Structures are given as C-alpha cells and as structure tokens.
Amino acid sequence: MKILLITDCKISEHLADRHQNRVRQLSDILARSQHTVRCSMPYYQFSQAEIDELNENSRNLLWSYHNQAEIIDKNKPDLAIYTAGWEHFALNDKPAIPIIIDLLYPKFHNSQINIRDLSVDNKLSALSKADKLICSDDNHRIYFYGWMLQAGRFPQHLDSIRILKERLSSSGSQDSTINDNEEDFLAIIDSLKVIPESDPARGIVYTRPSFLYPSCEQIELIVRAVNQTLEQRFVFPAETIAGLELSISEIKPELVSVLQYLSVSILNNKGKVIVKRKYSSRQLIGQNRLSLKFPIFRSPRGGELLKICISVKVFRSEPKRACFTIYGQKGVAYPLIASDAQSTMSLAVNFLPADLSKLFRYKMLFSRAFYLIRHGEYQKFYRALRRRIAR
C-alpha cells in the first residue's frame, strides 16, 4: 500500500524532537509492514537554499495551503495520514482515498487541548472528511465525540474514532511503547474504509437534528406478559442532552390485572444507576412514551457508553399474551438483548435537548473547575476564574 504522511513540521536528519520522532516512527512501522511511505512536509519551513538541495521528488512533495490536493492527485497514494492533528489540513474536497488524522501528540492530550475560535471552521472541515481519528484515551475520545457530531460523522459512523492507549514514543527511549502499539496501529490501517464527506453543522451540537431522532427503518418488538429485562447499550450524544424517550404502544385497561409495573433505568459503563423511573400498570394506560430526565448535575458526558434497562414485572406469567409493543430500528451498532437472546434491532431512542439556561452553563463551568482542582492544575483554574470575574 502507498501511504502519504502529511506533516506539520520539517523532518531533519540532524534535529530530532518528540514530534519528528513520532513521524519517523510511523514511517518505520509502516515500512516494516511492506508499505511504501512518502513524507510531505511544509514548504514554508524550508529556506530557499534547503529547497535547492532537495531532489526533484522531495521538492514536489513540499506542501503549501493551496497544493495539498494536487500532491495527492499526482502521487496517487492509497492512504493519507495527517500527523499532529488537523491544523495543517487544507483540502477543499475529500479525495477518493481514506484519510487518517493522528492526534497522538502532547498538545491534544486531556486538559492540554486548547479550543481556539479561529480554528473551528478548519477543524470541522477536516473532521467532516476524515475517515478515522486516532486518540490516546477515553477522555480524548469523549472530547472529540462532540466535534464529530458537529462535523456530521456521528452517529452514522461510530467507529471513526479509534483509541491507542499510549503514545507511540521514539524507539529506544525509556517509555517506549512501540511494540505494544504497532499491532493495533496496523489493524486500524488494514480495516480502513472510505466514508463519504459529511455536512458539518456550526454551533452547539444539539442544534443538529439528525442524532436527536431515529433515522433508520423502524420495526416493532412485542413484549409478552412474563417477567423479563430488555437491555440496550447506546452512546450518549452530548452534554447538552436533558433526557430521552422511548416509544411504546398504549397499554390496554384489561392488562392492569396482569402487568404489575414497568421500570426504566439508565446505567453508566460501571453499572451504576444514573436515573430510574418506575411506572405502575395504571400509569401506563394512555401512555405511548417512556421518558427519563437526567439530573442536571449528574448528566453523562458526550461520547459516554451507557446502558438502558427496561424491567417488566407481572402478577402472573402468560407467555402467549402481548403486554405492549416497543419500537426499534434496524442497522445499529448496539443491538437489543431481550430474554437472553440478542436481536438485530435497537431501541428507537429520542434524545431531548436541554434548555441552555444559566443553570446549565454554571453546571458545565463547575464541572470544569472541579476537574482542574482535582488534577492539581491550580494555575489554569486561577486564570479561568480571573477571566470569568472580569466578564
């Protein structure tokens, strides 16, 4: 496979910082796997004397912000990898090859991520064309989940973010993890598929309606009058979600003597209940929706993997009798598990956007402040507090 590495730095034989070592390391990993690797470096980091010393092929690979598409078109690689993020991404149209954006660099890690308003347009443009993002950990992934929603990549392509738990460090260093990560990195390369370019949405992620309501083909699941539990994993879209709803058919009055209660609960990835609601059979008469609202100070983070549990309790078991119908959809990432058997459907979950009032904003600021204090980042907390007081 021909692979083009598009870097944001000059790779020199004489100078070797962590950034350059990272690029060399990627090249070595790919070369050992019989891939042909070429490196495209920024034109503006070379002096005219240095450019004159390069051979013709290397000069033709130097990129500027108007010729990246031309370089890809002339070299015809099978894959392009943008190292050190999206800030040097300058493609107006998505090429017909897969694109990886590699974020395994210190400036993109956890609290060191810096959001700059001037980079928003370029960031959304890059993410809307990327087929895969490589992140360092779950916190890293959660941060970029919201951006991928705005870029239009989620929820249709949930696998477009992959995690490598540790950075690929320079070979021979004390903290070298190259042997641990090489196999995982190559697996990402081998499993790549081209995703069509999506349409980014500027602004708060919940203003995008495509992930608020089910868009796949809807199907029905008949729930029988037996004690049972339906379980469904799902990815929470964003912090600006206030709750969720499930669509069911109305409970008939004659079922009051059969159905005792129905409970709906949301659990986090560790199995802890976030919110739970219990419906008696009389409360369900005339209802066609099961709704849950998240406590404002216990709302999950965007990108978090949650589980919804629906427990059905009956006075007497009647397996042939239908209690109600719950609605689902096909073609999903996490199928429904019902009665110890995995189905091919998923619950049709409607997400309810929150009212971005001052209370909700204060909650977000409080959560950020708590994170900074908990991790001992007092200077950042002090600077943020001064900015807020000044406003």
LINVEN-V480652 format. One record per run of one state. SS is the DSSP state (h for helix, s for strand, l for the rest). FROM is the first residue (numbers start at 0). LEN is the number of residues. If there is no record, write none. Layout:
BEGIN
SS_FROM_LEN ; SS_FROM_LEN
END
This chain:
BEGIN
l_0_1 ; s_1_5 ; l_6_11 ; h_17_15 ; l_32_3 ; s_35_5 ; l_40_1 ; s_41_1 ; h_42_3 ; l_45_2 ; h_47_6 ; l_53_2 ; h_55_5 ; l_60_2 ; s_62_1 ; l_63_4 ; h_67_8 ; l_75_3 ; s_78_4 ; l_82_15 ; s_97_5 ; l_102_3 ; h_105_3 ; l_108_1 ; h_109_3 ; l_112_4 ; h_116_11 ; l_127_4 ; s_131_4 ; l_135_2 ; h_137_13 ; l_150_7 ; h_157_3 ; s_160_3 ; l_163_14 ; h_177_13 ; l_190_14 ; h_204_3 ; l_207_1 ; h_208_3 ; l_211_6 ; s_217_8 ; l_225_2 ; s_227_8 ; l_235_5 ; s_240_8 ; l_248_2 ; s_250_1 ; l_251_1 ; h_252_5 ; l_257_1 ; s_258_9 ; l_267_5 ; s_272_8 ; h_280_4 ; s_284_1 ; l_285_3 ; s_288_5 ; l_293_11 ; s_304_10 ; l_314_3 ; s_317_12 ; l_329_7 ; s_336_2 ; l_338_2 ; s_340_2 ; l_342_3 ; s_345_2 ; l_347_1 ; s_348_5 ; l_353_4 ; h_357_17 ; l_374_3 ; h_377_13 ; l_390_1
END
